[in-house]
C-alpha cells in the first residue's frame, strides 16, 4: 500500500518536474531571461563603433577603456603608441596586444604568399591613401620603396622588433579594427555576457543570439562605386553567430587621376594598386582580426588564388563579389557559407 502511494505521488509530481527542467533550460538558453540588451556607440580608430549586448547595466566605460588599450598599442595616428614609437626606431618593448597582432599578421602573410603585409604603408602613402598626399610615381621610385617593404624584413626577437632596414614602417590598419572588435568580445566573455554583436568600422564579432532570439543578421553591401560612403544597398544577408566577419573592397576607397581609377589595395609584390576582378571580399573566421587580414589578402590575390587558399583552409569562409569578363558582377561563396545566406 505504501509503495502504491509513492508511485501515485511520483506520477503527480513528474509533469511538474519536467516543466521545471524545461523552464530552467529555456531560462539558460533564452537571451530574454529578464536581462535587457544595451546599445552603445562612439568614435575610435578614426571610425565609429556600435555594440549591442545583453547585460544588466551599461559597460560603455569599460568598452572604451579596452579600445583605448588597442589604440595605445596599434594606432599609427597616436604619436605615443607602441607602433608609432617602433616606426620612429625608438627603444620600446612591445606590449602583449602588439605581440599578438604582429605574430598573427606574420602567420597570415606566410599563408597568403605575402599578399597580406603590414609593411606596405610606404607604398600606400605614396599612392595617396595613407598619411601623405599622392604623388606622380615612376617605376624607379616604386622600386626604391619596395626595397624596404616586405613582411620578411621585420621580426620579433627577444621581445623586441628588429628591422632589416630602419625605413621599414609598420601599419596594422588592415587588422587592428578586427582586433579591436575581438578585444571587446574578450571583455564581454570575461563578464559572462553570452549574447552580443560588436562592430567597429564594419568589422564584426557576433556571439549567441540577437534580441529577437535569432542568429544575428549581417548585411553585405553591393559593390557600387561610393567614395562618399552613402550607398547601403544590400547584396545579401547572412545569419551568423559565434564568429568574426570582415569586408574589404575597392568600391569605397579609390581616386581618379588623369582619367584612371586607382584602388586603395596595394600589391606588396609589385608596388602598384591591384587590378584584379574582386570588388568585395567578405571573410568569416573564428576571430575578427583573422577575418580582417584575409579579407585584405584576397583583394590582393585575386579570385583564383583566393579560391585555392579557401579550399585548403576549412575554418575560413568567404563571400567574394567579382566582375566577370563582360563586366557583370558575379559571386563566389564557400560551401559552408551558403547555408548562412538569407537570400
C-alpha positions in Angstrom: 0.0 0.0 0.0 2.8 2.4 0.9 4.6 1.6 -2.4 1.4 2.4 -4.4 1.1 5.8 -2.6 4.7 6.6 -3.5 4.1 5.7 -7.1 0.9 7.9 -7.3 2.8 10.8 -5.7 5.7 10.4 -8.2 3.2 10.3 -11.2 1.6 13.5 -9.8 5.0 15.3 -9.4 6.6 14.1 -12.7 4.8 16.6 -15.0 5.9 19.5 -12.7 9.4 18.3 -12.6 9.5 18.1 -16.4 8.1 21.6 -16.7 10.7 22.8 -14.2 13.6 21.3 -16.2 12.2 22.7 -19.5 11.8 26.2 -17.8 15.3 26.1 -16.5 16.8 25.1 -19.9 14.8 27.9 -21.5 15.9 30.5 -19.0 19.5 29.5 -19.6 19.3 29.5 -23.4 16.9 32.4 -23.9 18.6 35.8 -24.3 15.5 37.3 -22.8 15.8 35.9 -19.3 14.8 39.3 -17.8 18.1 40.8 -18.8 17.9 43.8 -21.2 20.1 44.5 -24.2 22.3 47.5 -24.1 23.3 49.5 -27.1 26.4 51.7 -27.2 28.2 53.7 -29.9 31.1 56.1 -30.2 34.2 57.0 -32.2 37.5 55.1 -32.2 40.4 54.5 -34.7 39.2 57.2 -37.0 35.8 55.4 -37.4 32.8 54.5 -35.3 31.8 51.5 -33.2 28.3 50.1 -32.5 27.8 47.5 -29.8 24.7 45.5 -28.8 24.9 43.2 -25.8 22.8 41.6 -23.1 23.7 43.0 -19.7 22.0 44.5 -16.6 23.9 47.7 -17.0 26.0 49.8 -19.4 29.6 48.8 -19.9 30.5 51.7 -22.2 33.3 53.0 -20.0 34.9 49.6 -19.9 34.4 49.1 -23.6 36.1 52.4 -24.4 38.9 51.6 -21.9 39.6 48.4 -23.8 39.6 50.2 -27.1 42.0 52.8 -25.8 44.4 50.0 -24.9 44.3 48.9 -28.6 44.8 52.5 -29.7 47.8 52.9 -27.4 49.3 49.7 -28.9 48.4 49.7 -32.6 47.3 53.1 -33.8 49.7 54.9 -36.2 47.7 58.1 -35.6 48.6 58.0 -31.9 52.1 59.5 -31.7 52.8 57.8 -28.4 51.5 54.3 -29.4 53.8 51.3 -29.4 53.7 51.1 -33.2 54.4 54.8 -33.7 57.5 54.5 -31.5 58.7 51.4 -33.4 58.2 53.3 -36.6 60.5 56.1 -35.3 63.0 53.4 -34.3 62.8 54.2 -30.6 63.7 51.7 -27.9 60.4 50.2 -26.9 59.2 46.8 -25.6 56.0 45.8 -27.4 53.0 45.0 -25.2 51.0 41.8 -25.4 48.5 43.2 -27.8 51.1 44.3 -30.3 52.9 41.0 -30.0 49.7 39.0 -30.6 48.8 41.1 -33.7 52.3 41.1 -35.1 52.6 37.3 -34.8 49.1 36.7 -36.3 50.0 39.1 -39.2 53.2 37.2 -39.9 51.4 33.9 -39.9 48.8 35.2 -42.3 51.4 36.8 -44.5 53.2 33.5 -44.9 49.9 31.6 -45.6 48.9 34.2 -48.3 52.3 34.3 -50.0 52.9 37.8 -48.8 49.6 39.3 -50.0 48.9 40.5 -46.5 51.7 42.6 -45.4 51.9 45.1 -42.5 55.0 46.8 -44.0 53.1 48.1 -47.1 52.3 51.5 -45.6 55.1 53.4 -47.5 53.5 52.3 -50.8 50.0 53.1 -49.6 51.3 56.6 -48.6 53.0 57.2 -51.9 49.8 56.3 -53.8 47.9 58.8 -51.7 45.8 56.5 -49.4 47.8 57.0 -46.2 49.1 60.0 -44.3 50.6 61.8 -47.2 49.2 63.2 -50.5 49.6 61.2 -53.6 52.4 62.0 -56.0 53.4 61.1 -59.5 55.2 57.8 -59.1 57.9 56.5 -61.5 58.9 52.8 -61.7 62.3 53.8 -60.2 60.5 55.4 -57.2 58.3 52.3 -56.7 61.4 50.0 -56.9 63.1 52.2 -54.3 60.2 51.9 -51.9 59.9 48.1 -52.5 63.5 47.7 -51.2 62.2 48.3 -47.7 58.7 46.7 -48.0 58.2 43.1 -47.1 57.0 41.2 -44.0 60.2 39.2 -44.0 62.2 42.4 -43.4 61.0 42.6 -39.8 61.0 40.2 -36.9 60.3 39.8 -33.2 63.5 38.8 -31.4 63.9 38.6 -27.6 60.8 40.6 -27.1 61.9 43.4 -29.4 61.1 44.4 -33.0 64.1 44.1 -35.3 64.1 45.7 -38.7 66.4 44.8 -41.6 66.1 48.5 -42.7 65.3 51.4 -40.4 63.0 52.8 -43.1 60.6 49.9 -42.6 57.2 51.2 -41.4 54.6 49.0 -39.7 50.9 49.7 -40.2 48.3 47.3 -38.7 45.2 49.2 -40.1 44.1 46.1 -42.1 43.9 44.0 -38.9 43.5 46.5 -36.0 39.8 47.2 -36.3 39.1 43.5 -36.3 41.4 43.0 -33.3 39.6 45.8 -31.6 36.3 44.0 -32.0 37.9 40.9 -30.7 39.2 42.8 -27.7 35.7 44.0 -26.8 34.4 40.4 -27.3 37.0 39.1 -24.8 35.9 41.7 -22.3 32.3 40.5 -22.7 33.4 36.9 -22.3 35.2 37.7 -19.1 32.0 39.4 -17.9 29.9 36.3 -18.7 27.9 38.0 -21.4 26.6 35.4 -23.8 24.8 37.4 -26.5 26.4 40.3 -28.3 27.3 42.0 -31.6 30.3 44.3 -31.9 31.0 46.4 -35.0 34.0 48.7 -35.5 34.2 50.3 -38.9 32.4 47.4 -40.5 34.4 44.7 -38.7 32.1 42.5 -36.7 32.1 39.9 -33.9 28.8 38.1 -33.0 28.0 35.6 -30.3 24.9 33.9 -29.1 21.5 35.3 -30.2 20.1 38.7 -31.1 17.3 40.4 -29.1 14.9 38.6 -31.5 16.2 35.3 -30.2 17.7 34.5 -33.6 21.1 34.3 -35.1 22.5 37.8 -35.8 21.7 39.2 -39.3 24.7 40.8 -41.1 24.2 42.5 -44.5 26.8 42.5 -47.3 26.6 45.7 -49.4 26.5 45.7 -53.1 29.9 46.9 -54.5 28.8 50.2 -56.1 31.4 53.0 -56.5 30.7 55.0 -53.4 33.7 57.1 -52.2 31.3 59.2 -50.0 30.0 56.0 -48.2 26.3 56.8 -48.7 25.2 53.7 -50.6 23.8 51.0 -48.3 22.1 48.7 -50.9 22.3 45.2 -49.6 23.6 42.3 -51.8 22.7 39.6 -49.3 22.1 38.9 -45.6 23.9 36.3 -43.5 22.5 34.6 -40.4 25.5 34.1 -38.2 26.8 33.6 -34.6 30.0 32.8 -32.8 32.4 34.2 -35.3 34.2 37.3 -36.7 33.3 38.9 -40.0 35.2 41.5 -42.1 34.8 43.0 -45.5 37.4 44.7 -47.8 36.5 46.4 -51.0 37.9 48.9 -53.5 34.5 50.4 -54.4 34.6 52.9 -51.5 38.2 53.8 -51.3 39.7 54.9 -54.6 40.5 58.1 -56.5 40.7 59.2 -60.1 43.9 60.8 -61.6 44.4 61.6 -65.2 41.2 59.7 -66.1 42.4 56.5 -64.4 40.9 54.9 -61.3 43.3 53.8 -58.6 42.1 51.3 -55.9 43.3 51.6 -52.3 44.6 48.0 -52.1 48.3 47.9 -53.0 50.0 44.7 -54.1 53.1 44.4 -51.8 54.9 42.4 -54.6 54.5 44.9 -57.4 54.1 48.1 -55.6 51.0 49.0 -57.7 47.3 49.2 -56.9 45.7 45.8 -57.6 43.9 45.3 -60.9 42.1 42.0 -60.0 38.4 41.4 -60.7 37.4 41.0 -57.0 35.2 44.0 -56.0 34.4 43.0 -52.5 35.8 40.4 -50.1 33.9 39.3 -47.0 35.5 36.7 -44.8 34.2 34.8 -41.8 36.6 33.3 -39.3 36.9 32.3 -35.6 38.0 35.8 -34.7 37.7 39.2 -36.4 41.4 40.0 -36.7 41.9 36.9 -38.8 38.9 37.7 -41.0 40.1 41.3 -41.4 43.5 40.2 -42.6 42.3 37.5 -45.0 39.7 39.9 -46.5 42.5 42.3 -47.4 44.7 39.4 -48.7 42.0 38.1 -51.0 41.7 41.6 -52.6 45.4 41.4 -53.4 45.5 37.8 -54.5 42.6 37.8 -56.9 39.8 35.3 -57.4 41.7 32.1 -58.4 44.4 32.3 -55.8 41.8 33.2 -53.1 39.9 30.1 -54.1 43.0 27.9 -53.6 43.6 29.3 -50.1 39.9 28.9 -49.2 39.8 25.3 -50.4 42.8 24.4 -48.2 41.6 26.4 -45.1 38.2 25.0 -44.0 38.0 27.3 -41.0 37.8 30.3 -43.2 34.6 31.1 -45.1 34.2 33.8 -47.8 31.7 35.7 -49.9 33.6 37.2 -52.9 31.9 39.6 -55.4 33.8 39.9 -58.6 33.4 41.2 -62.2 33.4 38.6 -65.0 34.9 39.1 -68.4 31.8 41.0 -69.5 32.0 43.3 -66.5 28.9 41.7 -64.9 29.0 41.1 -61.1 29.2 37.5 -60.0 29.6 35.8 -56.6 31.8 33.1 -55.3 31.0 31.6 -51.9 32.5 28.8 -49.9 30.0 25.9 -49.5 29.5 26.3 -45.7 28.7 30.0 -46.1 25.8 29.2 -48.5 23.8 27.7 -45.5 24.1 31.1 -43.7 22.5 33.2 -46.5 19.0 34.7 -46.3 18.7 35.5 -49.9 
